[in-house]
Amino acid sequence: MSKESSFDIVSKVDFSEVSNAVTMAMKEVQTRYDFKGSKSNITLEKEELVLLSDDEYKLDQLKDVLLSKLVKRGVPIKNLDYGKIEGASGGTVRQRAKLIQGIDKEQAKKINTIIKNSGLKVKSQIQEDQIRVTGKSRDDLQKIISAIRDADLSIEVQFINYR
């Protein structure tokens, strides 16, 4: 079996699932007693979530509702990068959460270091915002996948195109 096997490491967010989670979260917010009369709102603008609420306490509650819905829909919450809380019109507060797509250079280097430190006979290449890992042994590739899953990365990664 001299044929090389490979897989790709990517970090993607399914925006249709994010949109569904935002819709579900807004339905819950509209029916919850503690949000009665509140100006709380969540919107999805391109690759960014915008949370708006009366005060910081309600904003935290809104965030909790959103995170629970994102988890239920299978959206990786590690890929949310929260901005600072800023004042908005009408005495409300706003916070933006950017959805991170792809693996940046810093994370790619960290993943490559994990692969090299494993001591297994595999090769890894950074290809734009993903990493391709190739090796002769499928068992080695499985060990690499488990090592990366165990690593403490700041983003959620998925493994695709396993051949």
SEKOLVO-33131 format. One record per residue (C-alpha): residue number from 1; residue in one letter; x, z, y. Coordinates in nm, 2 decimals, always signed. Last residue first. Example, Ala and Ser with C-alpha at 12.3 -4.5 7.8 and 13.67 -1.06 7.14 Angstrom:
// residues 2
+-----+-----+--------+--------+--------+
!   n ! res !      X !      Z !      Y !
+-----+-----+--------+--------+--------+
!   2 !   S !  +1.37 !  +0.71 !  -0.11 !
!   1 !   A !  +1.23 !  +0.78 !  -0.45 !
+-----+-----+--------+--------+--------+
// end
This chain:
// residues 163
+-----+-----+--------+--------+--------+
!   n ! res !      X !      Z !      Y !
+-----+-----+--------+--------+--------+
! 163 !   R !  -0.88 !  +0.14 !  +0.98 !
! 162 !   Y !  -1.01 !  +0.41 !  +1.21 !
! 161 !   N !  -1.15 !  +0.23 !  +1.52 !
! 160 !   I !  -1.25 !  +0.55 !  +1.70 !
! 159 !   F !  -1.12 !  +0.91 !  +1.74 !
! 158 !   Q !  -1.28 !  +1.10 !  +2.03 !
! 157 !   V !  -1.12 !  +1.32 !  +2.28 !
! 156 !   E !  -1.25 !  +1.61 !  +2.50 !
! 155 !   I !  -1.04 !  +1.68 !  +2.81 !
! 154 !   S !  -0.82 !  +1.98 !  +2.91 !
! 153 !   L !  -0.65 !  +1.97 !  +2.57 !
! 152 !   D !  -0.59 !  +2.29 !  +2.36 !
! 151 !   A !  -0.46 !  +2.14 !  +2.04 !
! 150 !   D !  -0.66 !  +2.20 !  +1.72 !
! 149 !   R !  -0.84 !  +1.86 !  +1.75 !
! 148 !   I !  -0.50 !  +1.69 !  +1.81 !
! 147 !   A !  -0.35 !  +1.85 !  +1.49 !
! 146 !   S !  -0.66 !  +1.75 !  +1.29 !
! 145 !   I !  -0.63 !  +1.39 !  +1.40 !
! 144 !   I !  -0.26 !  +1.39 !  +1.33 !
! 143 !   K !  -0.32 !  +1.53 !  +0.98 !
! 142 !   Q !  -0.58 !  +1.25 !  +0.91 !
! 141 !   L !  -0.33 !  +0.99 !  +1.02 !
! 140 !   D !  -0.07 !  +1.14 !  +0.79 !
! 139 !   D !  -0.32 !  +1.12 !  +0.50 !
! 138 !   R !  -0.39 !  +0.75 !  +0.59 !
! 137 !   S !  -0.02 !  +0.68 !  +0.51 !
! 136 !   K !  +0.14 !  +0.37 !  +0.66 !
! 135 !   G !  +0.11 !  +0.48 !  +1.02 !
! 134 !   T !  -0.05 !  +0.37 !  +1.35 !
! 133 !   V !  -0.18 !  +0.57 !  +1.65 !
! 132 !   R !  -0.33 !  +0.39 !  +1.94 !
! 131 !   I !  -0.38 !  +0.59 !  +2.26 !
! 130 !   Q !  -0.64 !  +0.52 !  +2.53 !
! 129 !   D !  -0.67 !  +0.48 !  +2.91 !
! 128 !   E !  -0.42 !  +0.20 !  +2.95 !
! 127 !   Q !  -0.27 !  +0.15 !  +2.60 !
! 126 !   I !  -0.04 !  +0.44 !  +2.52 !
! 125 !   Q !  +0.13 !  +0.38 !  +2.19 !
! 124 !   S !  +0.18 !  +0.61 !  +1.90 !
! 123 !   K !  +0.38 !  +0.56 !  +1.58 !
! 122 !   V !  +0.35 !  +0.76 !  +1.26 !
! 121 !   K !  +0.59 !  +0.91 !  +1.01 !
! 120 !   L !  +0.50 !  +1.27 !  +1.04 !
! 119 !   G !  +0.72 !  +1.53 !  +1.22 !
! 118 !   S !  +0.42 !  +1.69 !  +1.39 !
! 117 !   N !  +0.62 !  +1.73 !  +1.71 !
! 116 !   K !  +0.60 !  +1.35 !  +1.78 !
! 115 !   I !  +0.22 !  +1.36 !  +1.76 !
! 114 !   I !  +0.18 !  +1.67 !  +1.97 !
! 113 !   T !  +0.42 !  +1.51 !  +2.23 !
! 112 !   N !  +0.22 !  +1.19 !  +2.23 !
! 111 !   I !  -0.10 !  +1.40 !  +2.31 !
! 110 !   K !  +0.08 !  +1.57 !  +2.60 !
! 109 !   K !  +0.21 !  +1.24 !  +2.73 !
! 108 !   A !  -0.15 !  +1.09 !  +2.71 !
! 107 !   Q !  -0.28 !  +1.40 !  +2.90 !
! 106 !   E !  -0.04 !  +1.34 !  +3.19 !
! 105 !   K !  -0.09 !  +0.97 !  +3.19 !
! 104 !   D !  -0.47 !  +0.99 !  +3.22 !
! 103 !   I !  -0.70 !  +0.96 !  +2.92 !
! 102 !   G !  -1.03 !  +0.78 !  +2.98 !
! 101 !   Q !  -1.35 !  +0.88 !  +3.17 !
! 100 !   I !  -1.38 !  +1.21 !  +3.36 !
!  99 !   L !  -1.73 !  +1.29 !  +3.49 !
!  98 !   K !  -1.70 !  +1.43 !  +3.84 !
!  97 !   A !  -1.90 !  +1.74 !  +3.92 !
!  96 !   R !  -2.01 !  +1.77 !  +4.28 !
!  95 !   Q !  -2.14 !  +2.10 !  +4.43 !
!  94 !   R !  -2.40 !  +2.14 !  +4.70 !
!  93 !   V !  -2.53 !  +2.45 !  +4.88 !
!  92 !   T !  -2.86 !  +2.48 !  +5.08 !
!  91 !   G !  -2.93 !  +2.61 !  +5.43 !
!  90 !   G !  -3.14 !  +2.30 !  +5.52 !
!  89 !   S !  -2.85 !  +2.05 !  +5.51 !
!  88 !   A !  -2.56 !  +2.11 !  +5.27 !
!  87 !   G !  -2.28 !  +2.37 !  +5.25 !
!  86 !   E !  -2.00 !  +2.31 !  +5.01 !
!  85 !   I !  -1.91 !  +2.44 !  +4.67 !
!  84 !   K !  -1.57 !  +2.31 !  +4.55 !
!  83 !   G !  -1.55 !  +2.02 !  +4.31 !
!  82 !   Y !  -1.62 !  +2.05 !  +3.94 !
!  81 !   D !  -1.44 !  +1.83 !  +3.69 !
!  80 !   L !  -1.66 !  +1.77 !  +3.39 !
!  79 !   N !  -1.49 !  +1.62 !  +3.08 !
!  78 !   K !  -1.47 !  +1.95 !  +2.90 !
!  77 !   I !  -1.85 !  +1.93 !  +2.89 !
!  76 !   P !  -1.84 !  +1.67 !  +2.62 !
!  75 !   V !  -2.19 !  +1.51 !  +2.60 !
!  74 !   G !  -2.35 !  +1.58 !  +2.26 !
!  73 !   R !  -2.71 !  +1.58 !  +2.39 !
!  72 !   K !  -2.76 !  +1.95 !  +2.32 !
!  71 !   V !  -2.43 !  +2.02 !  +2.49 !
!  70 !   L !  -2.54 !  +1.83 !  +2.80 !
!  69 !   K !  -2.87 !  +2.02 !  +2.80 !
!  68 !   S !  -2.70 !  +2.36 !  +2.78 !
!  67 !   L !  -2.45 !  +2.25 !  +3.06 !
!  66 !   L !  -2.74 !  +2.15 !  +3.29 !
!  65 !   V !  -2.93 !  +2.48 !  +3.25 !
!  64 !   D !  -2.61 !  +2.68 !  +3.31 !
!  63 !   K !  -2.52 !  +2.47 !  +3.62 !
!  62 !   L !  -2.87 !  +2.54 !  +3.76 !
!  61 !   Q !  -2.82 !  +2.91 !  +3.71 !
!  60 !   D !  -2.48 !  +2.89 !  +3.89 !
!  59 !   L !  -2.64 !  +2.69 !  +4.17 !
!  58 !   K !  -2.91 !  +2.96 !  +4.19 !
!  57 !   Y !  -2.64 !  +3.22 !  +4.25 !
!  56 !   E !  -2.46 !  +3.00 !  +4.49 !
!  55 !   D !  -2.76 !  +2.95 !  +4.72 !
!  54 !   D !  -3.07 !  +2.73 !  +4.77 !
!  53 !   S !  -2.96 !  +2.45 !  +4.52 !
!  52 !   L !  -2.80 !  +2.11 !  +4.50 !
!  51 !   L !  -2.60 !  +1.98 !  +4.20 !
!  50 !   V !  -2.45 !  +1.63 !  +4.23 !
!  49 !   L !  -2.32 !  +1.47 !  +3.91 !
!  48 !   E !  -2.06 !  +1.20 !  +3.94 !
!  47 !   E !  -1.97 !  +0.87 !  +3.77 !
!  46 !   K !  -2.23 !  +0.66 !  +3.95 !
!  45 !   E !  -2.45 !  +0.91 !  +4.12 !
!  44 !   L !  -2.64 !  +1.14 !  +3.87 !
!  43 !   T !  -2.87 !  +1.38 !  +4.05 !
!  42 !   I !  -2.95 !  +1.75 !  +3.99 !
!  41 !   N !  -3.19 !  +1.94 !  +4.22 !
!  40 !   S !  -3.27 !  +2.29 !  +4.33 !
!  39 !   K !  -3.49 !  +2.32 !  +4.64 !
!  38 !   S !  -3.65 !  +2.64 !  +4.51 !
!  37 !   G !  -4.02 !  +2.72 !  +4.54 !
!  36 !   K !  -4.03 !  +2.84 !  +4.18 !
!  35 !   F !  -3.68 !  +2.83 !  +4.03 !
!  34 !   D !  -3.70 !  +3.18 !  +3.87 !
!  33 !   Y !  -4.03 !  +3.09 !  +3.71 !
!  32 !   R !  -3.89 !  +2.79 !  +3.52 !
!  31 !   T !  -4.11 !  +2.48 !  +3.49 !
!  30 !   Q !  -3.94 !  +2.26 !  +3.75 !
!  29 !   V !  -3.59 !  +2.37 !  +3.63 !
!  28 !   E !  -3.68 !  +2.28 !  +3.27 !
!  27 !   K !  -3.79 !  +1.93 !  +3.37 !
!  26 !   M !  -3.47 !  +1.89 !  +3.58 !
!  25 !   A !  -3.26 !  +1.99 !  +3.29 !
!  24 !   M !  -3.43 !  +1.73 !  +3.06 !
!  23 !   T !  -3.38 !  +1.45 !  +3.32 !
!  22 !   V !  -3.01 !  +1.55 !  +3.37 !
!  21 !   A !  -2.96 !  +1.56 !  +2.99 !
!  20 !   N !  -3.12 !  +1.21 !  +2.96 !
!  19 !   S !  -2.89 !  +1.07 !  +3.23 !
!  18 !   V !  -2.59 !  +1.23 !  +3.07 !
!  17 !   E !  -2.69 !  +1.07 !  +2.73 !
!  16 !   S !  -2.72 !  +0.73 !  +2.90 !
!  15 !   F !  -2.38 !  +0.79 !  +3.06 !
!  14 !   D !  -2.20 !  +0.83 !  +2.73 !
!  13 !   V !  -1.87 !  +0.99 !  +2.82 !
!  12 !   K !  -1.55 !  +0.86 !  +2.68 !
!  11 !   S !  -1.21 !  +1.01 !  +2.60 !
!  10 !   V !  -1.02 !  +0.78 !  +2.36 !
!   9 !   I !  -0.78 !  +0.82 !  +2.07 !
!   8 !   D !  -0.75 !  +0.50 !  +1.87 !
!   7 !   F !  -0.70 !  +0.47 !  +1.49 !
!   6 !   S !  -0.45 !  +0.30 !  +1.26 !
!   5 !   S !  -0.36 !  +0.20 !  +0.91 !
!   4 !   E !  -0.06 !  -0.01 !  +0.82 !
!   3 !   K !  -0.05 !  -0.22 !  +0.51 !
!   2 !   S !  +0.23 !  -0.12 !  +0.27 !
!   1 !   M !  +0.00 !  +0.00 !  +0.00 !
+-----+-----+--------+--------+--------+
// end
